[in-house]
Amino acid sequence: MIVTTTESLEGRRIVQYLGVVNGDCIIGANFLKDFFARVRDVVGGRVGSYENVVRDAKNNAVEDMVEMAEKMGANAVVGVDLDYEAIGESMLMVSANGTAVIIE
């Protein structure tokens, strides 16, 4: 499955548009990560534990989107957009949206 943020694929022709596909993942932060993030915020630097959680959430959202595209018979997803939304003070929603297509 080819997944791209572009609207087309160089050297490939889109022969059919199957529709919009999406995937979502909501993650919550736990107490220890919040504590260490606050400490890191004071002393500076990257918060690796949060970065890993956000990366995993993004990957899960994209995987869900790809599964939806596969069920529709697609062999590619174009125009992929990732959105991040805070929910309350301790949760994050990651959404992946794109267009399922058949390419040749």
N, CA, C and O atoms as a GROMACS GRO file, in nm:
protein
  416
    1MET      N    1   0.086  -0.118   0.000
    1MET     CA    2   0.000   0.000   0.000
    1MET      C    3   0.090   0.123   0.000
    1MET      O    4   0.173   0.141   0.089
    2ILE      N    5   0.072   0.208  -0.099
    2ILE     CA    6   0.144   0.334  -0.104
    2ILE      C    7   0.062   0.438  -0.030
    2ILE      O    8  -0.058   0.453  -0.055
    3VAL      N    9   0.125   0.510   0.062
    3VAL     CA   10   0.059   0.615   0.138
    3VAL      C   11   0.142   0.742   0.120
    3VAL      O   12   0.262   0.744   0.148
    4THR      N   13   0.076   0.849   0.072
    4THR     CA   14   0.149   0.971   0.044
    4THR      C   15   0.066   1.095   0.077
    4THR      O   16  -0.057   1.093   0.072
    5THR      N   17   0.136   1.202   0.109
    5THR     CA   18   0.068   1.329   0.136
    5THR      C   19   0.038   1.404   0.007
    5THR      O   20  -0.038   1.501   0.008
    6THR      N   21   0.096   1.362  -0.104
    6THR     CA   22   0.074   1.429  -0.232
    6THR      C   23  -0.057   1.384  -0.293
    6THR      O   24  -0.112   1.280  -0.256
    7GLU      N   25  -0.108   1.463  -0.387
    7GLU     CA   26  -0.236   1.432  -0.452
    7GLU      C   27  -0.221   1.335  -0.569
    7GLU      O   28  -0.320   1.281  -0.619
    8SER      N   29  -0.097   1.314  -0.611
    8SER     CA   30  -0.072   1.222  -0.723
    8SER      C   31   0.058   1.147  -0.696
    8SER      O   32   0.131   1.180  -0.602
    9LEU      N   33   0.085   1.047  -0.777
    9LEU     CA   34   0.207   0.968  -0.764
    9LEU      C   35   0.283   0.977  -0.896
    9LEU      O   36   0.233   0.935  -1.000
   10GLU      N   37   0.403   1.030  -0.889
   10GLU     CA   38   0.482   1.046  -1.010
   10GLU      C   39   0.506   0.910  -1.076
   10GLU      O   40   0.549   0.815  -1.011
   11GLY      N   41   0.479   0.904  -1.206
   11GLY     CA   42   0.499   0.781  -1.281
   11GLY      C   43   0.387   0.680  -1.267
   11GLY      O   44   0.393   0.573  -1.329
   12ARG      N   45   0.287   0.710  -1.188
   12ARG     CA   46   0.172   0.619  -1.170
   12ARG      C   47   0.045   0.696  -1.204
   12ARG      O   48   0.038   0.818  -1.186
   13ARG      N   49  -0.053   0.625  -1.253
   13ARG     CA   50  -0.179   0.688  -1.290
   13ARG      C   51  -0.290   0.639  -1.198
   13ARG      O   52  -0.307   0.519  -1.178
   14ILE      N   53  -0.364   0.733  -1.142
   14ILE     CA   54  -0.480   0.697  -1.061
   14ILE      C   55  -0.594   0.664  -1.156
   14ILE      O   56  -0.635   0.746  -1.237
   15VAL      N   57  -0.644   0.540  -1.145
   15VAL     CA   58  -0.751   0.497  -1.237
   15VAL      C   59  -0.889   0.502  -1.172
   15VAL      O   60  -0.990   0.502  -1.242
   16GLN      N   61  -0.892   0.505  -1.038
   16GLN     CA   62  -1.022   0.512  -0.971
   16GLN      C   63  -1.005   0.572  -0.831
   16GLN      O   64  -0.915   0.535  -0.756
   17TYR      N   65  -1.095   0.663  -0.799
   17TYR     CA   66  -1.102   0.721  -0.664
   17TYR      C   67  -1.212   0.646  -0.589
   17TYR      O   68  -1.326   0.641  -0.635
   18LEU      N   69  -1.178   0.589  -0.475
   18LEU     CA   70  -1.274   0.508  -0.401
   18LEU      C   71  -1.342   0.582  -0.287
   18LEU      O   72  -1.448   0.540  -0.241
   19GLY      N   73  -1.283   0.690  -0.242
   19GLY     CA   74  -1.346   0.768  -0.136
   19GLY      C   75  -1.251   0.803  -0.023
   19GLY      O   76  -1.136   0.760  -0.020
   20VAL      N   77  -1.302   0.880   0.069
   20VAL     CA   78  -1.224   0.927   0.184
   20VAL      C   79  -1.210   0.812   0.284
   20VAL      O   80  -1.305   0.738   0.311
   21VAL      N   81  -1.088   0.800   0.337
   21VAL     CA   82  -1.061   0.703   0.443
   21VAL      C   83  -0.998   0.776   0.560
   21VAL      O   84  -0.935   0.881   0.544
   22ASN      N   85  -1.018   0.720   0.679
   22ASN     CA   86  -0.962   0.784   0.798
   22ASN      C   87  -0.927   0.683   0.904
   22ASN      O   88  -0.972   0.568   0.901
   23GLY      N   89  -0.848   0.727   0.997
   23GLY     CA   90  -0.813   0.649   1.114
   23GLY      C   91  -0.788   0.744   1.229
   23GLY      O   92  -0.734   0.853   1.210
   24ASP      N   93  -0.828   0.703   1.347
   24ASP     CA   94  -0.812   0.788   1.465
   24ASP      C   95  -0.750   0.708   1.578
   24ASP      O   96  -0.768   0.587   1.588
   25CYS      N   97  -0.677   0.778   1.662
   25CYS     CA   98  -0.620   0.717   1.782
   25CYS      C   99  -0.622   0.822   1.892
   25CYS      O  100  -0.575   0.934   1.874
   26ILE      N  101  -0.677   0.785   2.006
   26ILE     CA  102  -0.679   0.875   2.121
   26ILE      C  103  -0.586   0.816   2.227
   26ILE      O  104  -0.599   0.699   2.265
   27ILE      N  105  -0.494   0.898   2.273
   27ILE     CA  106  -0.398   0.853   2.373
   27ILE      C  107  -0.411   0.937   2.498
   27ILE      O  108  -0.443   1.056   2.492
   28GLY      N  109  -0.386   0.875   2.610
   28GLY     CA  110  -0.388   0.945   2.737
   28GLY      C  111  -0.249   0.945   2.797
   28GLY      O  112  -0.171   0.852   2.775
   29ALA      N  113  -0.218   1.047   2.870
   29ALA     CA  114  -0.089   1.055   2.938
   29ALA      C  115  -0.105   1.006   3.081
   29ALA      O  116  -0.206   1.033   3.146
   30ASN      N  117  -0.005   0.933   3.128
   30ASN     CA  118  -0.014   0.886   3.266
   30ASN      C  119   0.060   0.980   3.360
   30ASN      O  120   0.131   1.070   3.316
   31PHE      N  121   0.043   0.958   3.487
   31PHE     CA  122   0.096   1.047   3.590
   31PHE      C  123   0.248   1.060   3.584
   31PHE      O  124   0.300   1.172   3.591
   32LEU      N  125   0.322   0.950   3.570
   32LEU     CA  126   0.468   0.956   3.569
   32LEU      C  127   0.521   1.033   3.449
   32LEU      O  128   0.615   1.112   3.462
   33LYS      N  129   0.462   1.012   3.333
   33LYS     CA  130   0.506   1.086   3.215
   33LYS      C  131   0.479   1.235   3.234
   33LYS      O  132   0.561   1.319   3.197
   34ASP      N  133   0.362   1.269   3.291
   34ASP     CA  134   0.332   1.410   3.319
   34ASP      C  135   0.435   1.470   3.414
   34ASP      O  136   0.482   1.581   3.393
   35PHE      N  137   0.469   1.396   3.519
   35PHE     CA  138   0.565   1.445   3.616
   35PHE      C  139   0.700   1.472   3.550
   35PHE      O  140   0.757   1.581   3.566
   36PHE      N  141   0.752   1.375   3.476
   36PHE     CA  142   0.883   1.392   3.412
   36PHE      C  143   0.879   1.498   3.302
   36PHE      O  144   0.979   1.565   3.278
   37ALA      N  145   0.765   1.513   3.237
   37ALA     CA  146   0.751   1.618   3.136
   37ALA      C  147   0.759   1.756   3.201
   37ALA      O  148   0.820   1.847   3.146
   38ARG      N  149   0.699   1.771   3.319
   38ARG     CA  150   0.706   1.899   3.391
   38ARG      C  151   0.850   1.929   3.432
   38ARG      O  152   0.896   2.043   3.422
   39VAL      N  153   0.921   1.826   3.479
   39VAL     CA  154   1.061   1.844   3.517
   39VAL      C  155   1.141   1.885   3.393
   39VAL      O  156   1.222   1.977   3.400
   40ARG      N  157   1.120   1.818   3.283
   40ARG     CA  158   1.192   1.848   3.159
   40ARG      C  159   1.158   1.988   3.111
   40ARG      O  160   1.242   2.058   3.055
   41ASP      N  161   1.033   2.030   3.133
   41ASP     CA  162   0.990   2.164   3.093
   41ASP      C  163   1.071   2.270   3.169
   41ASP      O  164   1.104   2.375   3.114
   42VAL      N  165   1.101   2.243   3.294
   42VAL     CA  166   1.176   2.337   3.377
   42VAL      C  167   1.324   2.340   3.336
   42VAL      O  168   1.383   2.447   3.325
   43VAL      N  169   1.383   2.223   3.315
   43VAL     CA  170   1.526   2.216   3.287
   43VAL      C  171   1.557   2.221   3.138
   43VAL      O  172   1.673   2.240   3.100
   44GLY      N  173   1.457   2.205   3.054
   44GLY     CA  174   1.477   2.210   2.909
   44GLY      C  175   1.503   2.073   2.849
   44GLY      O  176   1.536   1.978   2.920
   45GLY      N  177   1.488   2.064   2.718
   45GLY     CA  178   1.514   1.940   2.648
   45GLY      C  179   1.388   1.876   2.594
   45GLY      O  180   1.276   1.920   2.619
   46ARG      N  181   1.410   1.770   2.519
   46ARG     CA  182   1.299   1.697   2.459
   46ARG      C  183   1.241   1.598   2.558
   46ARG      O  184   1.309   1.550   2.648
   47VAL      N  185   1.112   1.569   2.540
   47VAL     CA  186   1.043   1.474   2.628
   47VAL      C  187   1.022   1.346   2.547
   47VAL      O  188   0.919   1.328   2.483
   48GLY      N  189   1.122   1.260   2.552
   48GLY     CA  190   1.123   1.138   2.471
   48GLY      C  191   1.004   1.048   2.494
   48GLY      O  192   0.953   0.988   2.400
   49SER      N  193   0.958   1.036   2.619
   49SER     CA  194   0.846   0.946   2.647
   49SER      C  195   0.719   0.994   2.576
   49SER      O  196   0.644   0.912   2.522
   50TYR      N  197   0.696   1.125   2.575
   50TYR     CA  198   0.579   1.178   2.504
   50TYR      C  199   0.597   1.165   2.353
   50TYR      O  200   0.501   1.133   2.282
   51GLU      N  201   0.718   1.190   2.304
   51GLU     CA  202   0.743   1.177   2.161
   51GLU      C  203   0.712   1.036   2.113
   51GLU      O  204   0.654   1.018   2.006
   52ASN      N  205   0.752   0.937   2.191
   52ASN     CA  206   0.725   0.798   2.153
   52ASN      C  207   0.576   0.767   2.152
   52ASN      O  208   0.526   0.698   2.063
   53VAL      N  209   0.504   0.819   2.251
   53VAL     CA  210   0.359   0.796   2.258
   53VAL      C  211   0.289   0.862   2.139
   53VAL      O  212   0.201   0.801   2.079
   54VAL      N  213   0.327   0.984   2.105
   54VAL     CA  214   0.266   1.054   1.992
   54VAL      C  215   0.300   0.981   1.862
   54VAL      O  216   0.213   0.968   1.775
   55ARG      N  217   0.424   0.935   1.847
   55ARG     CA  218   0.464   0.860   1.728
   55ARG      C  219   0.381   0.733   1.714
   55ARG      O  220   0.335   0.700   1.604
   56ASP      N  221   0.362   0.661   1.825
   56ASP     CA  222   0.280   0.539   1.822
   56ASP      C  223   0.136   0.570   1.784
   56ASP      O  224   0.075   0.496   1.707
   57ALA      N  225   0.082   0.678   1.838
   57ALA     CA  226  -0.056   0.716   1.807
   57ALA      C  227  -0.069   0.749   1.658
   57ALA      O  228  -0.166   0.708   1.594
   58LYS      N  229   0.028   0.822   1.605
   58LYS     CA  230   0.026   0.855   1.461
   58LYS      C  231   0.030   0.728   1.378
   58LYS      O  232  -0.048   0.713   1.284
   59ASN      N  233   0.120   0.637   1.412
   59ASN     CA  234   0.130   0.511   1.338
   59ASN      C  235   0.000   0.430   1.345
   59ASN      O  236  -0.042   0.372   1.246
   60ASN      N  237  -0.063   0.427   1.462
   60ASN     CA  238  -0.190   0.355   1.478
   60ASN      C  239  -0.300   0.418   1.393
   60ASN      O  240  -0.378   0.346   1.330
   61ALA      N  241  -0.306   0.550   1.390
   61ALA     CA  242  -0.408   0.619   1.309
   61ALA      C  243  -0.386   0.589   1.161
   61ALA      O  244  -0.483   0.562   1.089
   62VAL      N  245  -0.261   0.593   1.115
   62VAL     CA  246  -0.232   0.563   0.974
   62VAL      C  247  -0.265   0.418   0.943
   62VAL      O  248  -0.322   0.389   0.838
   63GLU      N  249  -0.230   0.326   1.033
   63GLU     CA  250  -0.262   0.184   1.012
   63GLU      C  251  -0.413   0.163   0.999
   63GLU      O  252  -0.457   0.087   0.913
   64ASP      N  253  -0.491   0.229   1.083
   64ASP     CA  254  -0.638   0.218   1.074
   64ASP      C  255  -0.688   0.271   0.941
   64ASP      O  256  -0.778   0.213   0.881
   65MET      N  257  -0.631   0.382   0.895
   65MET     CA  258  -0.670   0.440   0.767
   65MET      C  259  -0.637   0.344   0.653
   65MET      O  260  -0.718   0.326   0.562
   66VAL      N  261  -0.520   0.283   0.658
   66VAL     CA  262  -0.479   0.188   0.554
   66VAL      C  263  -0.572   0.066   0.554
   66VAL      O  264  -0.611   0.018   0.447
   67GLU      N  265  -0.607   0.016   0.671
   67GLU     CA  266  -0.700  -0.098   0.679
   67GLU      C  267  -0.833  -0.065   0.612
   67GLU      O  268  -0.889  -0.148   0.540
   68MET      N  269  -0.883   0.055   0.636
   68MET     CA  270  -1.009   0.098   0.574
   68MET      C  271  -0.993   0.102   0.422
   68MET      O  272  -1.083   0.059   0.350
   69ALA      N  273  -0.880   0.153   0.375
   69ALA     CA  274  -0.855   0.161   0.230
   69ALA      C  275  -0.846   0.022   0.169
   69ALA      O  276  -0.898  -0.002   0.060
   70GLU      N  277  -0.780  -0.070   0.238
   70GLU     CA  278  -0.769  -0.208   0.188
   70GLU      C  279  -0.905  -0.273   0.176
   70GLU      O  280  -0.931  -0.345   0.079
   71LYS      N  281  -0.992  -0.250   0.273
   71LYS     CA  282  -1.128  -0.307   0.268
   71LYS      C  283  -1.206  -0.253   0.149
   71LYS      O  284  -1.297  -0.320   0.099
   72MET      N  285  -1.172  -0.133   0.104
   72MET     CA  286  -1.240  -0.073  -0.011
   72MET      C  287  -1.179  -0.121  -0.143
   72MET      O  288  -1.232  -0.091  -0.250
   73GLY      N  289  -1.067  -0.194  -0.136
   73GLY     CA  290  -1.002  -0.243  -0.256
   73GLY      C  291  -0.893  -0.151  -0.310
   73GLY      O  292  -0.849  -0.170  -0.423
   74ALA      N  293  -0.850  -0.054  -0.233
   74ALA     CA  294  -0.748   0.041  -0.277
   74ALA      C  295  -0.609  -0.022  -0.272
   74ALA      O  296  -0.584  -0.116  -0.196
   75ASN      N  297  -0.520   0.033  -0.354
   75ASN     CA  298  -0.380  -0.006  -0.344
   75ASN      C  299  -0.291   0.116  -0.313
   75ASN      O  300  -0.168   0.106  -0.314
   76ALA      N  301  -0.355   0.230  -0.285
   76ALA     CA  302  -0.282   0.350  -0.244
   76ALA      C  303  -0.377   0.446  -0.173
   76ALA      O  304  -0.499   0.441  -0.190
   77VAL      N  305  -0.318   0.534  -0.093
   77VAL     CA  306  -0.393   0.642  -0.029
   77VAL      C  307  -0.316   0.770  -0.058
   77VAL      O  308  -0.197   0.780  -0.027
   78VAL      N  309  -0.383   0.867  -0.118
   78VAL     CA  310  -0.319   0.994  -0.153
   78VAL      C  311  -0.380   1.107  -0.071
   78VAL      O  312  -0.487   1.094  -0.013
   79GLY      N  313  -0.308   1.220  -0.069
   79GLY     CA  314  -0.358   1.338   0.000
   79GLY      C  315  -0.370   1.320   0.150
   79GLY      O  316  -0.459   1.378   0.212
   80VAL      N  317  -0.282   1.240   0.210
   80VAL     CA  318  -0.292   1.211   0.353
   80VAL      C  319  -0.260   1.336   0.435
   80VAL      O  320  -0.165   1.409   0.407
   81ASP      N  321  -0.343   1.358   0.536
   81ASP     CA  322  -0.327   1.470   0.627
   81ASP      C  323  -0.335   1.416   0.768
   81ASP      O  324  -0.425   1.338   0.800
   82LEU      N  325  -0.243   1.458   0.854
   82LEU     CA  326  -0.246   1.418   0.994
   82LEU      C  327  -0.286   1.539   1.078
   82LEU      O  328  -0.232   1.648   1.062
   83ASP      N  329  -0.383   1.518   1.167
   83ASP     CA  330  -0.430   1.624   1.256
   83ASP      C  331  -0.413   1.579   1.400
   83ASP      O  332  -0.431   1.462   1.433
   84TYR      N  333  -0.378   1.674   1.485
   84TYR     CA  334  -0.359   1.648   1.627
   84TYR      C  335  -0.451   1.742   1.704
   84TYR      O  336  -0.457   1.861   1.676
   85GLU      N  337  -0.523   1.686   1.802
   85GLU     CA  338  -0.619   1.766   1.878
   85GLU      C  339  -0.610   1.728   2.026
   85GLU      O  340  -0.620   1.610   2.060
   86ALA      N  341  -0.592   1.827   2.112
   86ALA     CA  342  -0.592   1.804   2.256
   86ALA      C  343  -0.736   1.783   2.303
   86ALA      O  344  -0.827   1.856   2.264
   87ILE      N  345  -0.753   1.683   2.387
   87ILE     CA  346  -0.883   1.656   2.447
   87ILE      C  347  -0.864   1.665   2.598
   87ILE      O  348  -0.798   1.581   2.659
   88GLY      N  349  -0.923   1.768   2.656
   88GLY     CA  350  -0.902   1.790   2.798
   88GLY      C  351  -0.756   1.827   2.823
   88GLY      O  352  -0.690   1.885   2.737
   89GLU      N  353  -0.707   1.792   2.942
   89GLU     CA  354  -0.569   1.824   2.976
   89GLU      C  355  -0.475   1.706   2.966
   89GLU      O  356  -0.354   1.722   2.978
   90SER      N  357  -0.529   1.586   2.942
   90SER     CA  358  -0.440   1.470   2.947
   90SER      C  359  -0.458   1.373   2.832
   90SER      O  360  -0.404   1.262   2.836
   91MET      N  361  -0.532   1.412   2.729
   91MET     CA  362  -0.550   1.321   2.616
   91MET      C  363  -0.522   1.394   2.485
   91MET      O  364  -0.536   1.516   2.474
   92LEU      N  365  -0.481   1.316   2.386
   92LEU     CA  366  -0.450   1.368   2.254
   92LEU      C  367  -0.514   1.277   2.151
   92LEU      O  368  -0.504   1.154   2.160
   93MET      N  369  -0.580   1.338   2.052
   93MET     CA  370  -0.637   1.260   1.942
   93MET      C  371  -0.554   1.287   1.817
   93MET      O  372  -0.527   1.402   1.782
   94VAL      N  373  -0.515   1.179   1.751
   94VAL     CA  374  -0.444   1.188   1.625
   94VAL      C  375  -0.536   1.129   1.518
   94VAL      O  376  -0.584   1.017   1.531
   95SER      N  377  -0.559   1.207   1.410
   95SER     CA  378  -0.644   1.162   1.300
   95SER      C  379  -0.563   1.162   1.172
   95SER      O  380  -0.488   1.256   1.143
   96ALA      N  381  -0.579   1.055   1.095
   96ALA     CA  382  -0.518   1.044   0.963
   96ALA      C  383  -0.631   1.037   0.863
   96ALA      O  384  -0.721   0.954   0.878
   97ASN      N  385  -0.628   1.122   0.760
   97ASN     CA  386  -0.732   1.127   0.657
   97ASN      C  387  -0.668   1.129   0.521
   97ASN      O  388  -0.562   1.190   0.502
   98GLY      N  389  -0.729   1.062   0.426
   98GLY     CA  390  -0.677   1.060   0.290
   98GLY      C  391  -0.782   1.011   0.193
   98GLY      O  392  -0.897   0.989   0.231
   99THR      N  393  -0.743   0.994   0.067
   99THR     CA  394  -0.833   0.943  -0.035
   99THR      C  395  -0.781   0.809  -0.084
   99THR      O  396  -0.668   0.798  -0.132
  100ALA      N  397  -0.865   0.706  -0.071
  100ALA     CA  398  -0.830   0.573  -0.120
  100ALA      C  399  -0.844   0.570  -0.270
  100ALA      O  400  -0.945   0.616  -0.325
  101VAL      N  401  -0.742   0.517  -0.338
  101VAL     CA  402  -0.741   0.512  -0.484
  101VAL      C  403  -0.687   0.380  -0.533
  101VAL      O  404  -0.624   0.304  -0.459
  102ILE      N  405  -0.714   0.354  -0.661
  102ILE     CA  406  -0.650   0.242  -0.730
  102ILE      C  407  -0.557   0.303  -0.832
  102ILE      O  408  -0.598   0.387  -0.913
  103ILE      N  409  -0.431   0.260  -0.828
  103ILE     CA  410  -0.333   0.310  -0.923
  103ILE      C  411  -0.285   0.195  -1.012
  103ILE      O  412  -0.297   0.078  -0.976
  104GLU      N  413  -0.232   0.232  -1.127
  104GLU     CA  414  -0.174   0.128  -1.214
  104GLU      C  415  -0.028   0.158  -1.238
  104GLU      O  416   0.039   0.083  -1.308
   0.00000   0.00000   0.00000
